Amino acid sequence: MTDPLTRWREHAEDAVLLDGFHALKHALRFGAEVPVAVTTDRQAALALAEELAGDVRDTLDALLAQVPGETYASLVPRPHPTGVAALAVRPSREANLRRLAHTPRTAPVVVLDHPRNLGNAGAVIRLAAGFGATGVVTTGTLDPWHPTVVRGGAGLHFATAVERLGVEELPPGPVFALDPEGDDIRGVKLPDDAVLAFGSERSGLSAQLRARADHLLRLPMRPQVSSYNLATSVAMTLYHWSATGGAPAVS
Ligand SMILES: C[S@@+](CC[C@H](N)C(=O)[O-])C[C@H]1O[C@@H](n2cnc3c(N)ncnc32)[C@H](O)[C@@H]1O
């Protein structure tokens, strides 16, 4: 078998960086192909696995190669406190598009329309994974597979389908766009095949997305508060979907 550094260099160009123990744990749980994983302390990483991730402990044991601290620091932009990093193969766009378009859909797709903040996008992917949403689609220039988004998503990109698409390419299903001027969400049951769309942090929903929306919904908010944060809006909306009968796969 080739040494971990050679394998890292072979895959670094196209692969997704999994930064830290938890990102690697989640990616493995949800079926990511991980060609290389390194750690500064194998014993500590495996002890963490015993404690928190018995289901992937043996996989980690076979995968993790110990490297010196300087080598690890040269591979990752911001060393993680757990001293673990890995590269995963990005799922193909075709596979993700198939998942997003599959009908009948049993859980909504979340659309972030021209998001700006990489941390918000990561937080939304983590929410989508937790609620068992079908996927997260972004429009605009932000790359939803950017390393900072993957870090924010704690490796949970592999638990859902994440792609960037044009508004004209959105998956089928009724579009419920979230906007403070819409109808009160509390009076609406969101269907499992809903496409739930959220506007950008700076300017809200684009004209193109508004034109595609079938319903405009608002989250309850006291007067004089202009809006909620993007990721918290997604959290409330997915929670509303689950609390009104959705989320068959979530306990
Ligand atoms: C930070 S807000 C956008 C604020 C932006 N300045 C605007 O003019 O809309 C980001 C997105 O979160 C959602 N959002 C925030 N507060 C909401 C509310 N009270 N009701 C429905 N959606 C909300 C909307 O989709 C909004 O476009």
The ligand as a Gaussian input file, in Angstrom:
#p B3LYP/6-31G(d) Opt

LIG

0 1
 C      -31.607000      37.083000       6.738000
 S      -33.032000      36.780000       5.852000
 C      -32.965000      37.985000       4.537000
 C      -33.088000      39.359000       4.977000
 C      -33.069000      40.320000       3.826000
 N      -32.492000      41.555000       4.251000
 C      -34.446000      40.560000       3.204000
 O      -34.638000      41.648000       2.745000
 O      -35.276000      39.664000       3.092000
 C      -32.704000      35.333000       4.934000
 C      -33.910000      34.532000       4.561000
 O      -34.424000      33.893000       5.726000
 C      -35.830000      33.722000       5.583000
 N      -36.516000      34.463000       6.645000
 C      -35.966000      35.222000       7.609000
 N      -36.917000      35.669000       8.449000
 C      -38.103000      35.184000       7.990000
 C      -39.457000      35.278000       8.427000
 N      -39.815000      35.942000       9.507000
 N      -40.394000      34.626000       7.709000
 C      -40.076000      33.907000       6.627000
 N      -38.812000      33.791000       6.168000
 C      -37.833000      34.406000       6.845000
 C      -36.205000      34.266000       4.220000
 O      -36.214000      33.234000       3.275000
 C      -35.085000      35.254000       3.967000
 O      -34.953000      35.556000       2.609000

